[in-house]
Amino acid sequence: MNVDAQLIEHMMNPKNYGTLAGSNAEGIGKNPENGEKVAVYLRVATDDDGAYIEDIAFQAIGCTTTVVAGSMITEEARELNINGVRNLIEATMKLLDRLPAEDAACSEMVALALGAAVDTYEKRIEDPDFPVITYTVSNSCVPKEEDQQEEEV
């Protein structure tokens, strides 16, 4: 399946969308500029090799790009160990550095929500009542041209 077909598939049939019964960690990524949010739910299990993502789901209040990114990133994260998830987040953030900020914001929000969920899981190992962690995007989804025009008015 080519890249365009994969994007259309994730757009038309998002994978892992919804809540996750039995999750043991959640994380939130948000964009305060426009009120968009992503919640990622994890069911983390352990085996002889350590902790890994047994199951994953996400919900989004956001645009289609956010839902597509959520579908793709959660598919990649499923069954990865915690270090693998951190590597996925790091690689995603490096790829986003190459994009204009307004194009990166939605995917960044999903990656941050996944990171927040992993961090919440790790905190809950010592404190089962640790609250859900929320991270905020650093990219703006307002194109620079529009932002500059608003300042000039």
N, CA and C of each residue as an Amber inpcrd file, in Angstrom:
protein
   459
   0.8530000  -1.1760000   0.0000000   0.0000000   0.0000000   0.0000000
   0.9000000   1.2400000   0.0000000   0.6350000   2.1780000  -0.9190000
   1.4660000   3.3760000  -0.9850000   1.0810000   4.3570000   0.1250000
   1.8930000   5.3830000   0.2830000   1.7210000   6.3370000   1.3870000
   0.3610000   7.0250000   1.3180000  -0.0430000   7.4650000   0.1240000
  -1.3400000   8.1330000  -0.0050000  -2.4770000   7.2030000   0.4010000
  -2.4070000   5.9460000  -0.0240000  -3.4460000   4.9750000   0.3340000
  -3.4670000   4.7370000   1.8440000  -2.2910000   4.7060000   2.4750000
  -2.2270000   4.5300000   3.9280000  -2.8680000   5.7170000   4.6470000
  -2.5650000   6.9280000   4.1920000  -3.1490000   8.1180000   4.8130000
  -4.6650000   8.1130000   4.6830000  -5.1560000   7.7640000   3.5080000
  -6.6100000   7.7170000   3.2980000  -7.2380000   6.6500000   4.1840000
  -6.5890000   5.5040000   4.3010000  -7.1020000   4.4300000   5.1680000
  -7.1960000   4.9000000   6.6210000  -6.1650000   5.5630000   7.1210000
  -6.1830000   6.0670000   8.5040000  -7.2230000   7.1730000   8.6720000
  -7.4650000   7.9490000   7.6220000  -8.4550000   9.0220000   7.6980000
  -9.8760000   8.4420000   7.7020000 -10.1290000   7.4900000   6.8370000
 -11.4740000   6.9210000   6.6950000 -11.8030000   5.9140000   7.7970000
 -10.7970000   5.2160000   8.2830000 -10.9860000   4.1840000   9.3100000
  -9.8910000   4.2970000  10.3600000  -9.9640000   5.3230000  11.2060000
  -8.8960000   5.4880000  12.2120000  -8.7640000   4.2380000  13.0880000
  -7.5360000   3.8470000  13.2900000  -7.2450000   2.6930000  14.1450000
  -7.1420000   3.1600000  15.5960000  -7.5990000   2.3360000  16.5000000
  -7.4300000   2.5620000  17.9450000  -8.1850000   3.7790000  18.4740000
  -9.2160000   4.2340000  17.7680000  -9.9510000   5.4170000  18.2260000
 -10.9750000   5.0060000  19.2690000 -10.9900000   5.7310000  20.3850000
 -11.9540000   5.4860000  21.4620000 -11.2450000   5.3770000  22.7940000
 -11.9730000   4.9040000  23.7760000 -11.3890000   4.7050000  25.0970000
 -10.8960000   3.2700000  25.1970000 -10.2440000   2.9610000  26.3090000
  -9.6720000   1.6290000  26.4820000 -10.0210000   1.1080000  27.8670000
 -10.9130000   0.1400000  27.9030000 -11.2630000  -0.4850000  29.1830000
 -10.0190000  -1.1510000  29.7580000  -9.8190000  -0.9670000  31.0460000
  -8.6750000  -1.5850000  31.7020000  -7.3530000  -0.8760000  31.4740000
  -7.4090000   0.3630000  30.9900000  -6.1460000   1.0870000  30.8110000
  -5.5140000   1.3500000  32.1730000  -4.1900000   1.3710000  32.2160000
  -3.5110000   1.6700000  33.4760000  -2.6540000   2.9200000  33.3780000
  -2.7860000   3.6370000  32.2630000  -2.1140000   4.9310000  32.1260000
  -2.7900000   5.7270000  31.0230000  -2.8600000   7.0160000  31.2350000
  -3.4190000   7.9320000  30.2540000  -2.4920000   9.1350000  30.1760000
  -2.5510000   9.8190000  29.0530000  -1.7830000  11.0470000  28.8860000
  -2.5380000  11.9750000  27.9580000  -2.2800000  13.2620000  28.1120000
  -2.9700000  14.2600000  27.2960000  -1.9520000  15.1730000  26.6300000
  -2.2040000  15.4670000  25.3700000  -1.4760000  16.4930000  24.6320000
  -2.4850000  17.5600000  24.2780000  -2.1020000  18.8220000  24.4230000
  -3.0770000  19.8660000  24.1090000  -2.4330000  21.0450000  23.4130000
  -3.2820000  21.7680000  22.7090000  -2.8820000  22.9760000  22.0150000
  -3.7350000  24.1160000  22.5680000  -3.1780000  24.9570000  23.4290000
  -3.9690000  26.0150000  24.0470000  -4.4160000  27.1030000  23.0640000
  -3.7600000  27.1780000  21.9030000  -4.1390000  28.1780000  20.9030000
  -5.5440000  27.9730000  20.3640000  -5.9080000  26.7020000  20.1780000
  -7.2020000  26.4230000  19.5560000  -8.0790000  25.4590000  20.3540000
  -7.6240000  25.0270000  21.5130000  -8.4180000  24.1480000  22.3640000
  -8.4020000  22.6840000  21.9700000  -7.6010000  22.3200000  20.9740000
  -7.5440000  20.9130000  20.5760000  -6.8050000  20.0940000  21.6340000
  -7.2540000  18.8320000  21.7910000  -6.6530000  17.9210000  22.7640000
  -6.6380000  16.5130000  22.2160000  -5.6780000  15.7470000  22.6860000
  -5.5960000  14.3220000  22.3900000  -5.3720000  13.6030000  23.7120000
  -6.1390000  12.5510000  23.9370000  -5.9240000  11.6860000  25.0950000
  -5.4730000  10.3230000  24.5650000  -4.4150000   9.7860000  25.1550000
  -3.9340000   8.4520000  24.8130000  -4.1070000   7.5640000  26.0390000
  -4.6520000   6.3790000  25.8080000  -4.8960000   5.3920000  26.8680000
  -4.0140000   4.1810000  26.6020000  -3.3310000   3.7380000  27.6430000
  -2.4480000   2.5840000  27.5130000  -2.8510000   1.4720000  28.4730000
  -2.7180000   0.2630000  28.0000000  -2.7130000  -0.8870000  28.8890000
  -1.3030000  -1.4440000  28.7780000  -0.5260000  -1.1880000  29.8260000
   0.8670000  -1.6150000  29.8500000   0.9320000  -2.9440000  30.5830000
   1.6150000  -3.8940000  29.9950000   1.8270000  -5.2060000  30.6090000
   3.3330000  -5.4190000  30.7450000   3.6960000  -6.4270000  31.4940000
   5.1170000  -6.7510000  31.6430000   5.3460000  -8.2230000  31.3290000
   6.5110000  -8.4870000  30.8050000   6.9590000  -9.8600000  30.5970000
   8.4230000  -9.9270000  31.0060000   9.1110000 -10.9660000  30.6200000
  10.5120000 -11.1220000  31.0110000  11.4020000  -9.9840000  30.5030000
  10.9840000  -9.3300000  29.4190000  11.7680000  -8.2340000  28.8470000
  11.3840000  -6.8700000  29.4040000  10.3890000  -6.8220000  30.2840000
   9.9820000  -5.5440000  30.8770000   8.5990000  -5.1040000  30.4250000
   8.3320000  -3.8210000  30.6100000   7.0190000  -3.2530000  30.2980000
   6.8670000  -3.0100000  28.8020000   5.6620000  -3.2800000  28.2840000
   5.3670000  -3.0400000  26.8740000   3.9020000  -2.6300000  26.7260000
   3.5660000  -2.0240000  25.5850000   2.2110000  -1.5770000  25.3140000
   1.4010000  -2.7760000  24.8160000   0.5630000  -3.2870000  25.6830000
  -0.2850000  -4.4150000  25.3130000  -1.4540000  -3.9460000  24.4450000
  -2.0220000  -2.8040000  24.8070000  -3.1110000  -2.2380000  24.0210000
  -3.0680000  -0.7260000  24.1510000  -3.6660000  -0.0330000  23.1700000
  -3.5830000   1.4250000  23.1220000  -4.8170000   1.9710000  22.4170000
  -5.2530000   3.1300000  22.8470000  -6.3640000   3.8210000  22.1930000
  -6.1370000   5.3210000  22.3500000  -6.8660000   6.0960000  21.5260000
  -6.7790000   7.5420000  21.6460000  -8.1210000   8.1690000  21.3050000
  -8.3210000   9.3630000  21.8210000  -9.4560000  10.2040000  21.4600000
  -8.9050000  11.5790000  21.1400000  -9.5710000  12.2740000  20.2300000
  -9.0930000  13.5910000  19.8390000 -10.2480000  14.5640000  19.6870000
 -10.0140000  15.7590000  20.1690000 -10.8510000  16.8990000  19.8380000
  -9.9410000  17.7350000  18.9490000 -10.0680000  17.5210000  17.6460000
  -9.1550000  18.1870000  16.7450000  -9.5050000  17.9260000  15.2960000
  -8.6050000  18.3030000  14.4450000  -8.8210000  18.2180000  13.0060000
  -8.5350000  16.8010000  12.4970000  -8.7820000  16.6060000  11.2190000
  -8.5380000  15.3150000  10.5830000  -7.0760000  14.9180000  10.6760000
  -6.1720000  15.8800000  10.5430000  -4.7470000  15.5780000  10.6420000
  -4.4080000  14.9840000  12.0050000  -5.0430000  15.4960000  13.0500000
  -4.8120000  14.9810000  14.4000000  -5.2790000  13.5290000  14.5020000
  -6.4370000  13.2250000  13.9430000  -6.9720000  11.8580000  13.9930000
  -6.0910000  10.9130000  13.1780000  -5.6470000  11.3380000  12.0160000
  -4.7670000  10.5050000  11.1970000  -3.4550000  10.2460000  11.9350000
  -2.8800000  11.2940000  12.5190000  -1.6280000  11.1310000  13.2800000
  -1.8490000  10.2010000  14.4670000  -2.9730000  10.3480000  15.1580000
  -3.2730000   9.4730000  16.2910000  -3.3750000   8.0210000  15.8680000
  -4.0380000   7.7850000  14.7460000  -4.1880000   6.4280000  14.2320000
  -2.8320000   5.8180000  13.8750000  -2.0110000   6.5900000  13.1650000
  -0.7140000   6.0770000  12.7260000   0.2500000   5.8560000  13.8890000
   0.3350000   6.8190000  14.7810000   1.2990000   6.7150000  15.8930000
   0.9000000   5.6100000  16.8630000  -0.4010000   5.4790000  17.1540000
  -0.8080000   4.4180000  18.0810000  -0.6040000   3.0360000  17.4650000
  -0.7760000   2.9220000  16.1460000  -0.5000000   1.6380000  15.4910000
   0.9770000   1.2750000  15.6350000   1.8440000   2.2590000  15.4750000
   3.2850000   2.0180000  15.6080000   3.6800000   1.6650000  17.0400000
   2.9890000   2.2590000  18.0150000   3.3630000   2.0730000  19.4220000
   2.9080000   0.7260000  19.9940000   1.8610000   0.1670000  19.4350000
   1.3190000  -1.1050000  19.9580000   2.4050000  -2.1720000  19.9920000
   2.5180000  -2.8250000  21.1300000   3.4420000  -3.9340000  21.3910000
   4.9050000  -3.5250000  21.5150000   5.1960000  -2.2230000  21.4440000
   6.5690000  -1.7800000  21.7050000   6.8390000  -1.7790000  23.2030000
   8.1040000  -2.0170000  23.5850000   8.4510000  -1.8370000  24.9890000
   8.5740000  -0.3370000  25.2550000   8.7090000   0.0330000  26.5170000
   8.7250000   1.4550000  26.8860000   9.8600000   2.1990000  26.1800000
  11.0330000   1.5940000  26.1020000  12.1420000   2.2450000  25.3810000
  11.8130000   2.4150000  23.9060000  11.1600000   1.4370000  23.3210000
  10.7480000   1.5340000  21.9270000   9.7550000   2.6620000  21.7080000
   8.8410000   2.8410000  22.6620000   7.8740000   3.9440000  22.5730000
   8.6070000   5.2730000  22.6550000   9.5470000   5.3850000  23.5790000
  10.3180000   6.6340000  23.6920000  11.1020000   6.9190000  22.4030000
  11.6470000   5.8690000  21.7810000  12.3570000   6.0360000  20.5080000
  11.3930000   6.4880000  19.4050000  10.1820000   5.9310000  19.3970000
   9.1650000   6.3310000  18.4260000   8.8160000   7.8180000  18.5950000
   8.6340000   8.2410000  19.8340000   8.3060000   9.6440000  20.1030000
   9.4500000  10.5500000  19.6400000  10.6730000  10.1750000  19.9860000
  11.8450000  10.9720000  19.5910000  11.9700000  11.0560000  18.0710000
  11.7960000   9.9390000  17.3870000  11.8870000   9.9380000  15.9230000
  10.7760000  10.7940000  15.3130000   9.5830000  10.7120000  15.8720000
   8.4660000  11.5240000  15.3820000   8.7740000  13.0060000  15.5420000
   9.2770000  13.3820000  16.7070000   9.5860000  14.7940000  16.9570000
  10.6890000  15.2920000  16.0200000  11.6720000  14.4570000  15.7190000
  12.7370000  14.8480000  14.7870000  12.1800000  15.0600000  13.3860000
  11.2650000  14.1910000  12.9560000  10.6290000  14.3670000  11.6510000
   9.8220000  15.6590000  11.6090000   9.1570000  15.9710000  12.7000000
   8.3250000  17.1760000  12.7480000   9.1600000  18.4480000  12.6970000
  10.4100000  18.3750000  13.1540000  11.2980000  19.5390000  13.0910000
  11.5210000  20.0090000  11.6580000  11.3190000  19.1080000  10.7070000
  11.5430000  19.4410000   9.2950000  10.3380000  20.1290000   8.6580000
   9.2110000  20.1270000   9.3520000   7.9790000  20.6890000   8.7980000
   7.7450000  22.1040000   9.3030000   6.9560000  22.8790000   8.5580000
   6.5280000  24.1740000   9.1050000   5.7390000  23.9320000  10.3890000
   5.8640000  24.8340000  11.3470000   5.2310000  24.6570000  12.6640000
   3.7500000  24.3470000  12.5470000   3.0530000  25.0330000  11.6420000
   1.6100000  24.8200000  11.5370000   1.2640000  23.4180000  11.0430000
   2.1770000  22.7760000  10.3150000   1.9510000  21.4090000   9.8620000
   2.3550000  20.3840000  10.9220000   3.2010000  20.7620000  11.8280000
   3.7160000  19.8390000  12.8450000   2.8600000  19.7800000  14.1010000
   2.0710000  20.7940000  14.3780000   1.3720000  20.9180000  15.6600000
   0.4810000  19.7240000  15.9730000  -0.2860000  19.2400000  15.0020000
  -1.2370000  18.1510000  15.2590000  -0.5210000  16.8450000  15.6170000
   0.5030000  16.4990000  14.8410000   1.2460000  15.2730000  15.1220000
   2.0420000  15.4050000  16.4160000   2.5600000  16.6080000  16.6780000
   3.2730000  16.8380000  17.9320000   2.3450000  16.5790000  19.1140000
   1.0950000  17.0260000  19.0010000   0.1340000  16.8540000  20.0870000
  -0.0860000  15.3680000  20.3890000  -0.1510000  14.5420000  19.3620000
  -0.3270000  13.0990000  19.5450000   0.9240000  12.4890000  20.1910000
   2.1030000  12.8540000  19.6890000   3.3500000  12.3240000  20.2540000
   3.4930000  12.7290000  21.7180000   3.1220000  13.9700000  22.0360000
   3.1970000  14.4260000  23.4280000   2.2120000  13.6760000  24.3100000
   1.0150000  13.3960000  23.7930000   0.0290000  12.6370000  24.5730000
   0.5420000  11.2260000  24.8580000   1.1820000  10.6130000  23.8720000
   1.7650000   9.2850000  24.0800000   2.8730000   9.3520000  25.1260000
   3.7310000  10.3550000  25.0260000   4.7890000  10.5290000  26.0270000
   4.2250000  10.7710000  27.4150000   3.1590000  11.5500000  27.4920000
   2.5170000  11.8200000  28.7830000   1.9420000  10.5320000  29.3700000
   1.3740000   9.6800000  28.5210000   0.8170000   8.4140000  29.0070000
   1.9140000   7.5000000  29.5600000   3.0390000   7.4280000  28.8500000
   4.1680000   6.6140000  29.3300000   4.7040000   7.1890000  30.6390000
   4.8500000   8.5050000  30.7080000   5.3340000   9.1360000  31.9470000
   4.3560000   8.9150000  33.1010000   3.0540000   8.9950000  32.8080000
   2.0440000   8.7240000  33.8380000   2.1830000   7.2880000  34.3320000
   2.3390000   6.3360000  33.4050000   2.5230000   4.9330000  33.7890000
   3.7080000   4.7800000  34.7450000   4.8340000   5.3770000  34.3860000
   6.0270000   5.2420000  35.2190000   5.8300000   5.8780000  36.5970000
   5.1380000   7.0050000  36.6650000   4.8750000   7.6420000  37.9620000
   3.9380000   6.7880000  38.8050000   2.9900000   6.1150000  38.1580000
   2.0200000   5.2970000  38.8980000   2.6130000   4.0070000  39.4460000
   3.8020000   3.6400000  39.0090000   4.4590000   2.4680000  39.5850000
   4.7060000   2.7120000  41.0770000   5.1140000   3.9360000  41.4220000
   5.3710000   4.2780000  42.8250000   4.1610000   4.8800000  43.5180000
   3.2850000   5.5610000  42.7570000   2.0980000   6.1940000  43.3350000
   0.9060000   5.8890000  42.4310000   0.1310000   4.8450000  42.7570000
  -0.9920000   4.4340000  41.9040000  -2.0350000   5.5380000  41.6710000
  -2.0440000   6.5520000  42.5250000  -3.0140000   7.6360000  42.3850000
  -2.4400000   8.8520000  41.6580000  -1.2690000   8.7060000  41.0600000
  -0.6540000   9.8430000  40.3700000  -1.6040000  10.3280000  39.2720000
  -1.7990000  11.6460000  39.1700000  -2.7590000  12.1710000  38.1780000
  -2.2330000  12.0570000  36.7440000  -3.1370000  12.2020000  35.8030000
  -2.8000000  12.1550000  34.3830000  -1.9110000  13.3490000  34.0380000
  -0.8320000  13.0860000  33.3230000   0.0930000  14.1390000  32.8930000
  -0.4080000  14.7430000  31.5890000  -0.2750000  16.0550000  31.4700000
  -0.6390000  16.7870000  30.2530000   0.5700000  17.5670000  29.7670000
   0.8550000  17.4650000  28.4740000   1.9120000  18.2560000  27.8510000
   1.2940000  19.1560000  26.7840000   1.8990000  20.3210000  26.5920000
   1.4080000  21.3230000  25.6610000   2.3430000  21.4380000  24.4610000
   1.7600000  21.5780000  23.2660000   2.5610000  21.6860000  22.0450000
   3.4250000  22.9360000  22.0620000   4.5580000  22.8510000  21.3760000
   5.4220000  24.0240000  21.2240000   5.2160000  24.6690000  19.8560000
   4.6580000  23.9000000  18.9110000   4.4050000  24.4320000  17.5750000
   3.0640000  25.1480000  17.5330000   2.9670000  26.1380000  16.6920000
   1.7320000  26.8810000  16.4820000   1.0680000  26.3640000  15.2170000
  -0.2570000  26.2260000  15.2350000  -0.9040000  25.7960000  13.9920000
  -1.4040000  26.9770000  13.1780000  -1.0210000  28.1810000  13.5590000
  -1.3340000  29.3670000  12.7610000  -0.1750000  29.5880000  11.7910000
  -0.4470000  29.5390000  10.4890000   0.6370000  29.7820000   9.5260000
   1.2820000  31.1460000   9.7630000   2.5980000  31.2300000   9.5840000
   3.3290000  32.4690000   9.8610000   2.7810000  33.6420000   9.0570000
   2.3670000  33.3990000   7.8040000   1.8310000  34.4950000   6.9890000
   0.5820000  35.0880000   7.6370000  -0.3180000  34.2080000   8.1330000
  -1.5350000  34.6780000   8.7890000  -1.2110000  35.3980000  10.0850000
  -0.2690000  34.8640000  10.8260000   0.1400000  35.4570000  12.0960000
   0.7020000  36.8670000  11.8610000   1.5240000  37.0180000  10.8330000
   2.1120000  38.3180000  10.5170000   1.0530000  39.3070000  10.0390000
   0.0870000  38.8240000   9.2530000  -0.9830000  39.6960000   8.7780000
  -1.8210000  40.2080000   9.9400000  -2.1020000  39.3570000  10.9250000
  -2.8650000  39.7750000  12.0960000  -2.1330000  40.8550000  12.8770000
  -0.8070000  40.7310000  12.9760000  -0.0150000  41.7200000  13.7050000
  -0.0180000  43.0710000  12.9890000  -0.0690000  43.0370000  11.6450000
  -0.0290000  44.2610000  10.8690000  -1.3390000  45.0300000  10.9440000
  -2.4410000  44.3460000  11.1980000  -3.7640000  44.9870000  11.2020000
  -3.9640000  45.8520000  12.3990000
